[in-house]
Amino acid sequence: MDYKNPIIFQDYSDPDVIRRGDNFYLIASSFNHTPGIPVLKSKNLVNWKQIGYVFQNLPFERFKDVCHGDGAWAPSLRYHQGKYYACIPFPDEGIYVCSCTDIEKGDWTSPWCLIEGKGYEDPCPIWLNGKCYLVLAFAKSRMGFNSCLGLFEVTPDLKQKISETYTIIYDGHHMNPTIEGPKFNYRNGWIYIMAPAGSVKTGWQVCLRSRDIYGPYEPKIVLLQNDTKINGPHQGALIELKKDEWAFIHFQDCDCYGRICHLQPVKWVNDWPICGWAKDELLGGSPVLQHEFLVDKKSNYQLETSDLFKTKQLSLMWQTPANQQPDWYKFNQGLVLNCYFHTQKAYQALHLTPNLFLTKLAYPSFKIAVLCELMLTHDGDEVGLCYMGSVYSYICVTRIKGQNHLQVRTGAFNQDHDVTVFDGLYQNKEIEFALKFSYPGTYKLGFNRTIFKQEYTAYPGKWIGGKVGIYAKGQKNSYGSGRFKFFKVKAVNRSERKG
């Protein structure tokens, strides 16, 4: 039986994966969205389910506000002597670490600082001969340079650094510019670093190898786009299976859909991991669109895409673009979102509103139906359904001069005011918001089974794909709210799109 790529058609950027026994665990970037650093589980590297997050809120006060593109960048996941370690870069604060003993229970510690300072990204540890080393890359926007990999020696418990500063172990300016996302592996006496280079959209995978942790490192391109449609292919994880069988998971940047995940077979040739399919094994491989299962295990794992709000806790599919507050929501015959007041600025522009409940795009084309009971009490109270990207649109019911109005608005990250493009009175007590999304990236808004003709372009966010979601907000402290009774997402196939 074969699997097809992508294995995950959702925005799990910068995936890192490890195997423990018969299980595989994946973590990914979350940037400014919380809870942070999603944790996924699989039995076969193809079918995945989400089992939790590494932390609930970002450990810095400034994330009470929306900080697009900041926060938790590309993490690594490793297991050592009974503990799982997630090494997480916060590019404005430093390298932080969380650990746990049971990844399925999610007993993660609070993040602690391993290396303080701006500009460090993409850390990954390795334990060798009783010592521990951390490889990382550099963010030019903070550090002033990139295209190099650095190395710190740190304590084996990842509590503090031993090196006062980093040592540059590889300079990719000439052969592999923009090299980043390094991940350590060890095999047959070789230390390997898998790292993407050449940019997110048009780059390639490099493998570096050395007998010594400090190098020199010999580079080889082991995966590149060639004549396929898989641009990038970018940052990921080299995973050891059983009996010296290996696999490679990486992401592909797909604009509004974000960074979706692919699985490649790996063949070792002269102690080099050639990923994907290679016409000439001395050259780098090409991404495969289809391949026989690398782990022969059936699984019914899947990622959640809809929510009927039947439980008393938030589904793992939801994140907010700033640190969550307990008074934003409650459960009472559905998910009740309170018309929370943040700041006047946040009221004017939806992208600055922290209490948006957002989820990833899950299919190339899909329909969303959202039923909401309106319980608006004060002028400025508002509930709605949004598509959120660097340019966005949303449909909402807002209270103006004691009456409910149905509105459609548009906005952008570089603006602090949204523009109303439709306004009309709305007198029903419930509304079914609608969004229809079409490949390769346009959408329409509607309500009560009516879709407006206006079509919008779906833009990605900052370092992420677009998201869809629901919200409630107000202009002042209010008892107003919206009771959301379902959020249903249905994939649309090609024949339905033509219809």
N, C-alpha and C positions, 0 to 999 in steps of 0.2 A: 504494500500500500504506500502511496506517495503523499507527501504534504505539498502545499503550495505556498509560495511567498507572496506577500508578507505574512508572517505567522501572527503578527499583532498589527491590525490596522487601527492603531490608536497612538497618540503622541506620548510614547515613553522614551524620551530623549536620553541619550548617553547611557544606554543600558549596561549594567555589569551583572554577570551571572556566575554562580558557583554551584557545584554539585555537593550534596551531603547525602551519602547513602544512595537511595533510589529517588531522591527528590532534587529538584533544581529550584533555586531562588534567584530572583531578579530584583534589582533596585534601579531607580532612574532619577533624573533631575526633577525638581519641582519648582525651582526659581522662587518667586514671591508667593506662590500659592500654598495654602495650608488646609489640612495637615500636610506635612512635608516628607518627601522621599518615600514614594509608594513601594510596597513590598509585594511581589507576585510569586506564585508557586506553580510548578509544573511537574508532571511525571514523565513527559516525553519531549520537552523543548518546543512543542508546537501548540498545545492547548494550555492556557494559563488562566489562573484566577487570582484576584487580589486578596491578600490576607491581612493587610494592615498598612501602617505607615511607621516610619522611624521616629518621628516626633510630631506632636500636636500643633505647636506654634513655633515660629521662628524665634530664636533666643535673643532678640534685640528689640529695643523699644520702638525704633523707627518703623517697624513693620506693623504698627497699629494703623498706619496709612498704607495706601497702595504704592508700591515701588516697582514698577514694571521692569522685568528682566533682572532684577537683583535677587538676593536670597541664596538658596541652595542650588549650586551648580552641580556639575557632573561628579557623582560620588563613586566610590568603589566599595565592594563587599568582599570580605575575606573571613576565613575561619581559622582560628589558631588556639590550640590547647583549651578546648571547651568553650570558647567564646566566639561569637560573630562580631565583627567590627565593620561599621560603616564609617568611612572617611569622607567627610563632606566639606567641600570648599565654599566658603562665603567670601567672594572676591574682594569685598571691602573690609573684612574683618580678619580673615585668616582661615587656617585649616582646623576643623573641629572633628571630633570623633564621638560616636555613640557605640555602645556595646550591649549585647544581650546573651543570655545562655540558652534561650528557647525562642527561636525566630518565629515559630508559629503562634506562641502565646503573645509575642510582641513585648517582652519585658525589657524594652530598651531603656538605657540610662538617659539622663539629660545630656545634651551635647557639652563636651569639655574642649577647651582650646589646647591644641597640640602645638601649632605654630601661629603666632600672631603676625599680622601684616597684610597690606593690600597687594593684590595682583597675583596671588598664588591660586592655581586652579588644577583640577583633575588629579588629585593625589591617589596613590596606590601603594600599599606596603608589601614587603616581602620579608620573611624570616629566613636567615641563612646562618648556620654555624653559631647559633646562640645570639645572634645580633638581628636587629630590625632596621630596614631602610625604607625610605619613602621617596618615590619618584613623583615629580609633579611638572606641570607646565606653567606658562606665564601669560597673563592677560595683558595685552598691549595697552588696553584702555586704562589700566591702573598702574602697570609696572613700567610702561614706556617701551617695552620690547616684547617679542614673542619668538616663535620658531626655534626655541631651545627647550631642552629638558634638564631639570635640575634634580639633585639628590641630597636628602638629609639623612643622617643616621639618627634614629630615635630609640627610645627605650622600648623593649619588647612588649610592654603593656600599652604602648602608644600614649603614655601620659605626658611625656616631655621630650624635647629634642636634645640630642647630644651634640650635634654639629652646631656651631654658632651661626653659620650661614650655609647656604646651599653650594654645592659643587656642580658646575655645568658638565654633564656627562655626554651630551650630544647636541651639536649645533646643526640645525637643518636648513639654514638660510640658503645654501647653494643647491642641495639635492632634494630636500624635502621641506620647503617653506611652509609655515603655519603648522608645523608639527605640534600635536597636542594630545590630550586624552590618553596618556600612557597607562598601560596595564602590565604588571609583572606576571611572568610565569617561569617555571623551572622544569627542565627536562634533559635527561642524559648529560648532566654536567654543564649544560648551557643555561645562562640567564637570558630570558627573552623579554622584550618590551614590545607589545603591540601598540601601535599609535597611528592615528590618521594624519594625513598631511594634505596640503594643496587646497584647502577650504572645504566647507561643509557641502556645498552644492556640486563641486566639480573635482573633488580630491580623490585620494586613494589610500589603501592601507599599507603601512610600512611595518615590517618586523625588524627589530634590532636584536642582535645577539652578541654575547660576550661571555668569556669564562670568568671575568672579574666584575664585581658589582660596579666599579668605577670606570670600566671600559678598558680599552677603546671598544666601541660598539660598531659592528658591521651591519649596514642596512640592506634590506631587500624589499622590493614591492611585492606583496603576496596576494593582493586583491585589488582590482580596479574595474571601472565600468566597461571598458572595451566597447563592443558593439551592442551592449544590452541597454535597456531603458532604466537601469538602476543607477541613478546619478549618485555621486559620492564615491563609493559607499563609505560611511563614516563610522565613528567611534563605537566600540563594542567590547566583546568579551571572548577570549579563547578559553574553551571549557574542556577539561579532561573528562572523557567518559570512561567506561571500563576497558581494560585490556589495551591500554595505549591508543584508544580511539578518541578522537577529538572533534570538536565542532566550533563554529564561530558565529556569534550573534552580533549584528551591527544595525545601525539605523540608516534610513534614507530620508533626506529632507524632501517633503512633499507639500511645501507651501502652506496653504490653509489647513491641511490635514495634520501638519506637524511632522514629527520625526518618527516614522513607523519602523517596525522591527522585522528583520530578515534573518533566516537561519541558513548557514552554509556548511557543507561538509568540508573536512580538512584532511589533506593527505601530506604526510611528512616525506619530503624529498631532500636527501643530503642534509638532514637535520634542519630543514626549513619547513614551516607550516604553509603549504599552498592551499588557499581557501577558495571554495567554489569549484568551478569546472575549468580545467586548463588543457588547452590543445597541445601546448608544449610545457611539460612539467618543470622545465628550467625557468619558465616565465611565470608571472603572476596569474592568478585565476580570475575568472569572470563570475559574477553573481548568478546563481541558478534561480529559475522561476519555479521549478518543481524537482523534487528528489524523493527517493525512498526514505522512510522514517529512519533517523539515526538512532533513535531509542524506540524499540518495539514494544510500546505499552499503550493500551487504549485508555482514553481519558475523556470524561465529560466536563472537564473544567472549562469555564468561560467567564469573560469579563462582563460585569453588569452594565447595561446601557439604559434601562428603564427603571422607574421607581414608582411603586403604588403606595408608598408611605404607610405600610401596614405595621411597621415595627415602631419601637420607641427610641430608636437611635438612627443617626444619619447613615445612609448607605455610603460605602467606601468610594462610590463614584463621584461624590461631591467634594469640591474644594472651594475655598474662598480666596480672593486675591490679596488678603491681608490677614493678620492674626485674628482668629475667631473669638467672639465674646459670647458668654452663655445667654445673654438676654436678646440675642438676635432671633431665636426660634424656640419653639416648643412643639410637642406632639399632642394633638387633641383632635381625634377623628381626622387625621391627616397631618401634614406638616404645616404648622402655623408660623409664618414669617412676620415678625413685628415690624412696624413702620419706624425703624430705628433712625434716629437723627445722628449724623456724624459731624459734618461741617457744612457750612453754606457752599463751599467750593465743591464738595462731593455731591451736594444736591444738584448743582448746575450741570455736572458732567458725570455720566454713568460710569465711565472708566476709572473715576476716582472714588467710587463707592466701594467700601471694603466688604460689605455684607451681600455681595453677589454669590449665589450658589451655582457654581459652574461645573460642567463636565466636558469630557473630551468628545470630539467628533468620532463616531464609531463605524461609519460606513461611507462608501463613495457617494451614494445618494440615499436620502432618508426623509421621513416625515416625522414631525414632532407634534403631539397633541398634549396640552396641559390644561387641566380643569382647576379653576380657582374660584373659591367663594369669596366675595368682596365684603370686607368688614372695615371700610375706610371711615374714619370719624372726623378728621380735621383737614382743612385745606392743606394741600401739599402731600397728604398721604398718597402712596402710589404702590402698585404691584405690576409686575410685567414678566415678559419672556424676551430674552435678548440673544443676539449673536455678538460675541465679544472678540474683536481683533483690533489691530492698530487703527482700522476704520471699522465702525460698527453701526448697527441699527437695532431697534427694539420696538416692541409694541407693548402698550401699558394702559392701565386705567388709573387716572389721577383725579384727585378731588380739587375742584376749583370753585370758589364762591358757593360752597355747599352742595355742589352737583358733581356727579362723576362724569368724566370725559374719557373717551377712547382716543388715544394718541399714538402716532408713529413718529419716532425721532431718529436722527442720525448724529454721529459724533466721531471724534478721532483723538488719538493719544496726545497730539500736540495742541489740543484745544481744551479750554475749561468751560465751554458752554456747548450744549447740544442744540440741534436745530429741529423744531417741530415741522413735520411735512404733512401731517394729517391730524385733524381735530374734529371730534363730534361728540355729542352727548351720548351717554350710555346709561340705561336705566335698569338693566337686569341685575339680579343679585349674584349671579354666577357668570363666568365667561370661560370659554374654551379657547385659549390662545393656540395659535398654529404657526409652524415654520416648515417650509418645504425647501430642502437642500438638494441641489443637482450638481453632479460631477461635470466639469472639474473644479467647481468652486463658485457657485452662485446660489442665492437663496431668495425666497419670498416670505413675507409675513402675512398673517391673517387671523381671523377669529370666528368662532361659531361656524366652522366648516366653510368659511368663505376665505379665499386666498386673494390678496391684492395683486394687481398686475405688475406693480413696480418690482423690478429685479435688482438685487444688490450684489456686488462683488464681495466674495469672502476673503478677507485679508488675514494673514497670520498675526499673532501678537508679537511681543519682543522675545525672541529666542524660542518661542513656542508656536504651536498651531492655534487656530481659532478655537473658541469654546462656545457652548450654548448653555443657557441657564435661566434661573428664575431669581426674583428678588422682591423685597418690599423695603420702602424707605420713606422718610418723612422730612418735613422742614423744621419740626420741633418735636420735643418729646410728646408722644401720642400713644393712645391705646388702640390705634388703628392697626389692622393686620390683613393678611390674606391667607386663607386656608387652602393649601394646595392638596388636591385629592388624588391626582396622578400626574406622572410625567412619562408619557409613552413615546418610545422611539421605534419606528418601523423602517427596516431597510427597504429600498425601492429598487427593483431590477430594471433592466433596460427597456423591456416592453412597457412597463408601467410609466417610465419617464416619457416615452413617446406618446403615450396616451394622455 
